[in-house]
């Protein structure tokens, strides 16, 4: 055997074949394939220890305010949002907006990641540094201040009483402008009703303690206060398939709440308050009312102020009369009132409307009166007064000291009560009387989309020469801004939230940065404080905080150490403050005839001119009835009929109300009865109403009001009241940066028309006369 | 007979021996060299006896590797879970426990265990579906790990970063769980039990 070329070739071939017969090649091929899955640009979450951090989702206006979540940290990326089982009211539950909150957090195209400045030549936003953006905004503000035009700066915030709201209010007052507006909500109306009748602005419904609940037109299971907490209470009434609690829903549509209720009183639109008064009258005529407090209340019997509440009810709200007004049969009214009186723990509930509107003050007063007659004030399962949270003010009270009138007319004879709102501000500014707005600061929200009669606010923002938006998202409002300043979502910033609407216990939620999703994103409070520091002078003095964290520390000084509070993320009172309510009214008693309202009217015009003032406030009732709970037919109904239908909203936990953008997940879980063909809005109509208009299932129609119009597909639904058209809220975004929401359906806020609520002066947009025609 | 023909006849048998030598030598090299080349030994932070712990608990594996209320699996227990039994001073006298208490428990630091059965991130695996609904024993996939007195050597694939347990200790990739935990093993078991084996069942 020679070691020659041939021998070597044979050996080499043997070696190669031998190597291939070994596992080396197939193993390497398999491993190489897996190796490619781990290239650093492949989007796998980083490895790391698991941790859970508490926070509270403040989601203003979406009705998921106090859902407590635990964000699971994996490396530097949040990967899931879960409920926090230790939170006393939400107890581990979440709603779709909480569960899918990360989708908007990590939606790169939709997020504002750096400060942006509008390039006037191209009309496009270009990236800028914080220094450049803050200098530009502070420069404009200083310029206007110097020119004596500080009052022509307007700020549009989200919630007045949160840290961000307080910082914004102080900033504007110290800067020298009276024009700060916020979102209005049912909390404003309930505070006014409480102030008018009990002197207490912090009333809540003890749903968890109740076993008989009458809800007057509120979306109790579709976004009321903290939706999770309400659903937990509802679940307790249905525990183990046994009905331990009774729910009665008064509403013109077979909504989710109505269909889950034990009894549905299908009333005519806008007559829920009349039904409450009808029930009050049954309690009195049957002698089933509480005599110790309600019977001894100011204005119950006839007296020096005129007719008493008892006589008013007997005269105008007998079951027969109420049946006439509301369409609810007399026998039903009597049965429900008797059952309500019989149950030891029963409560009547008023709240936000389906479109997120703040509700009608007179209806709220009627519901408070019903609770008072039931005798459940301060009782378990009744109407309770919350104890204050003990938050400290951010400094000495700072109010606008100038002499310029507010653009929203608040505080004038026409609007003595009420809270500031974007729509009134926008209307005032567009009218230009007495002045126009030169700079608008949109802080946190999306009023161009979410405000009632959104078209008016959008036109207002278009008319303002310089708009600054502090926002996490490239939405409808920020796309109109000259300068966009990026702020974090609740998962990446400092901030807080207060007791959700109607809560029986006081709650405080605190959120902190859990991660830094984008390097240049700041807390909203930090942005306001940075602007204040740049401006210097009185503004900097009014806001002497290094940042939002320091401001929160000062604000929560009474609640213990900030680090501990931030870790726990909430303060919730253990149980409602039961015990008799201490009435802080002028009479020291419960007042059916509101002395607070009376004194306010007298202060404005004197005793003689009171009627005139009340007329200007939209109250048509005369004499003492004007300042007592009574029924005023909604203004919108007067213009309905004659071929016009009444538009009302459909709320759902899958479609947020207010500023919070709908998430891709929420869009995905919408069915064909809300969004047809994935992008067309669906409106519900009673089959008879559709028949009268020659419309069929699936027809494309145009729904038009004086405020605006939208196209939609018709869905016939026997549970919709005749003469009405019901439209989902939370859809119809038109900011193109969000591909998931862009042009999906139409915007209810664009079509709904806002009218001033009698007495409260708040805009209300629950009912709108509309024309429906084939598109 | 030409010279060429003479050469052919003379060398044919012995030359093929060289082919066999090459084949045997290099296939042996492949068998021996592949694992030596691919796998690196990584130490565990400290030794741990499952056996000792199993003797102390009442609910077997589930005592520490538990399910949350929502059905999700907790996996490796957190140090908080350990704290349910361990206090801030060691209960026994092993140096391992001392390390654990001082370096991890008291500092609230999670233990960075090397996990033998860790699957790639693209695999969705529900313990609840297998252990609770299908009633599979932990042993079926994890073997007698729960009875072991010490942690065996952990080998990490240098290329993929995953444990050798996934491919299996047989370099030929032979065997079924607990000896091997590759996708084909999952699919075989699904097929044998009439469970869907479509891609999206595990790759979401």
HADDOCK unambig.tbl for C-alpha pairs under 7 A between the chains (distance, minus, plus):
assign (segid A and resid 1 and name CA) (segid B and resid 11 and name CA) 6.12 0.50 0.50
assign (segid A and resid 1 and name CA) (segid B and resid 14 and name CA) 6.14 0.50 0.50
assign (segid A and resid 1 and name CA) (segid B and resid 15 and name CA) 6.69 0.50 0.50
assign (segid A and resid 7 and name CA) (segid B and resid 15 and name CA) 5.81 0.50 0.50
assign (segid A and resid 7 and name CA) (segid B and resid 18 and name CA) 6.76 0.50 0.50
assign (segid A and resid 10 and name CA) (segid B and resid 16 and name CA) 6.91 0.50 0.50
assign (segid A and resid 10 and name CA) (segid B and resid 18 and name CA) 6.23 0.50 0.50
assign (segid A and resid 10 and name CA) (segid B and resid 19 and name CA) 4.88 0.50 0.50
assign (segid A and resid 11 and name CA) (segid B and resid 18 and name CA) 4.92 0.50 0.50
assign (segid A and resid 11 and name CA) (segid B and resid 19 and name CA) 4.44 0.50 0.50
assign (segid A and resid 11 and name CA) (segid B and resid 21 and name CA) 6.92 0.50 0.50
assign (segid A and resid 11 and name CA) (segid B and resid 22 and name CA) 4.85 0.50 0.50
assign (segid A and resid 12 and name CA) (segid B and resid 22 and name CA) 6.37 0.50 0.50
assign (segid A and resid 13 and name CA) (segid B and resid 19 and name CA) 6.66 0.50 0.50
assign (segid A and resid 14 and name CA) (segid B and resid 19 and name CA) 4.33 0.50 0.50
assign (segid A and resid 14 and name CA) (segid B and resid 20 and name CA) 6.04 0.50 0.50
assign (segid A and resid 14 and name CA) (segid B and resid 22 and name CA) 4.49 0.50 0.50
assign (segid A and resid 14 and name CA) (segid B and resid 23 and name CA) 4.16 0.50 0.50
assign (segid A and resid 15 and name CA) (segid B and resid 22 and name CA) 4.13 0.50 0.50
assign (segid A and resid 15 and name CA) (segid B and resid 23 and name CA) 4.55 0.50 0.50
assign (segid A and resid 15 and name CA) (segid B and resid 25 and name CA) 6.96 0.50 0.50
assign (segid A and resid 15 and name CA) (segid B and resid 26 and name CA) 5.10 0.50 0.50
assign (segid A and resid 17 and name CA) (segid B and resid 23 and name CA) 6.08 0.50 0.50
assign (segid A and resid 18 and name CA) (segid B and resid 22 and name CA) 6.87 0.50 0.50
assign (segid A and resid 18 and name CA) (segid B and resid 23 and name CA) 3.88 0.50 0.50
assign (segid A and resid 18 and name CA) (segid B and resid 24 and name CA) 6.07 0.50 0.50
assign (segid A and resid 18 and name CA) (segid B and resid 26 and name CA) 5.19 0.50 0.50
assign (segid A and resid 18 and name CA) (segid B and resid 27 and name CA) 4.19 0.50 0.50
assign (segid A and resid 19 and name CA) (segid B and resid 26 and name CA) 5.06 0.50 0.50
assign (segid A and resid 19 and name CA) (segid B and resid 27 and name CA) 4.51 0.50 0.50
assign (segid A and resid 19 and name CA) (segid B and resid 30 and name CA) 5.60 0.50 0.50
assign (segid A and resid 21 and name CA) (segid B and resid 27 and name CA) 6.04 0.50 0.50
assign (segid A and resid 22 and name CA) (segid B and resid 27 and name CA) 4.89 0.50 0.50
assign (segid A and resid 22 and name CA) (segid B and resid 30 and name CA) 5.04 0.50 0.50
assign (segid A and resid 22 and name CA) (segid B and resid 31 and name CA) 5.57 0.50 0.50
assign (segid A and resid 23 and name CA) (segid B and resid 30 and name CA) 6.49 0.50 0.50
assign (segid A and resid 23 and name CA) (segid B and resid 31 and name CA) 6.32 0.50 0.50
assign (segid A and resid 23 and name CA) (segid B and resid 171 and name CA) 6.63 0.50 0.50
assign (segid A and resid 23 and name CA) (segid B and resid 172 and name CA) 5.78 0.50 0.50
assign (segid A and resid 24 and name CA) (segid B and resid 30 and name CA) 5.49 0.50 0.50
assign (segid A and resid 24 and name CA) (segid B and resid 34 and name CA) 5.41 0.50 0.50
assign (segid A and resid 31 and name CA) (segid B and resid 159 and name CA) 6.46 0.50 0.50
assign (segid A and resid 31 and name CA) (segid B and resid 160 and name CA) 6.08 0.50 0.50
assign (segid A and resid 34 and name CA) (segid B and resid 160 and name CA) 5.92 0.50 0.50
assign (segid A and resid 35 and name CA) (segid B and resid 159 and name CA) 5.94 0.50 0.50
assign (segid A and resid 35 and name CA) (segid B and resid 160 and name CA) 4.70 0.50 0.50
assign (segid A and resid 44 and name CA) (segid B and resid 121 and name CA) 6.60 0.50 0.50
assign (segid A and resid 49 and name CA) (segid B and resid 110 and name CA) 6.46 0.50 0.50
